Amino acid sequence: MEQEVPPIIEIIPKIKGFWCRIAMFSLYGLLTFTPFLVGSWLGYSYNIVIGIAFFLFLTLVSGVISSKMRVCSIPFEQREMSYSTMAIVKWYLAKNICLKN
């Protein structure tokens, strides 16, 4: 019987450097808080139904962007594992933007 070698699991990369950490927190903040802030502002300014609709729409858009970032950066063997938004942002920045680390 042939024994299979399990795939090597990479750990979540650490983000080093001032500008890379600024980019990490900015991208995480945009993905996480933009739907709530825009929905709250539109709900307060115009109509609560419009605010809720934009909140739901922007939450969907944020999820699609997060999913695309996940596919672009996380190794194929690890894509089925559960990752938080911050972990996805760290993977994306380490693999695509902050390459010197």
N, C-alpha and C positions, 0 to 999 in steps of 0.2 A: 504494500500500500504506500502510495506516495504522500509524503508529509508536505503540507503547505507552510510556507513561511509567512507569518502575519505581517501586514504592511507596517512600515515605520510611521509612528504617530508624531507629528511635529507639534511643539508647544506653541501657544500664542506668542508672537514676537513682542519684544519690548520696544517701545518707541523712545528713541533717544534724540536729543537735540531740541533746542528751544522752539524753532519754527515748526518742527514736526509735531511737537506736543501741542502747540497752538492750533495747528491744522486738525489734530485728532479731536480736541475738545470742540472746535468750531463745527466740524462735520457731524460729530455726535449731537451737539446742540441743535443743529439745523434739522437733522433727521428726527429727533425726538420732540422738540418743543415747537417747531414751526406750525404743525397742524393745530395745536392747542391755541397758540397765540393768534394766528390768523382767524381761526374760527371764533375765538372770544371777541376779537376786535370787530369782525363783521357782525356778530350777533349783537353786540352792544350798539354799534353804529347804525345798522340797518334793520335787521329783523332776526329774531332768534332762530327761525327756520333756515334762513340763509347761512347763519353761522354754523349750525349743526351740519348742514349739507356740505359746506366747505371743509369743516373739520373731518367729516367722513371721507370726502374725496382726497384731501391732502394726506390723510392717514394711509389710504390706499396707495397713493403716489410714493409716499415715504417707504412703504413696504416693498414696492417694486424696485425702487432704487437700492434699498438694502439687499434685496435678493440678487440684483445684478452685481453689486459689489461682492457679495458672497461667492458667486459663481466665478468671478474674475480673479479672486485672490486665494481662496481656501483650496488646499490640495484635494484632488479628486477622491482619495481614500477617506477623507475626513468630512465630506460634505453632508453626510447623513447625521453627523453629530449636532447637538443643539448648542448654538452660540448666542450670546447676547449681542445687542446692537454695538456696544463698545468693543467687544471682541471682533466683530465683523469690520468695524472701522480700523482697528489696529492691524488686522490681517491686510486690509486693502492698502493702507498707507505704507506698511512695511514692504509689501510686494510690488507696488506700483508707483509710489511717489517718493518715499524716503529710502531710496535704494542703497545709500552709502552706509546704512546701519548694519 
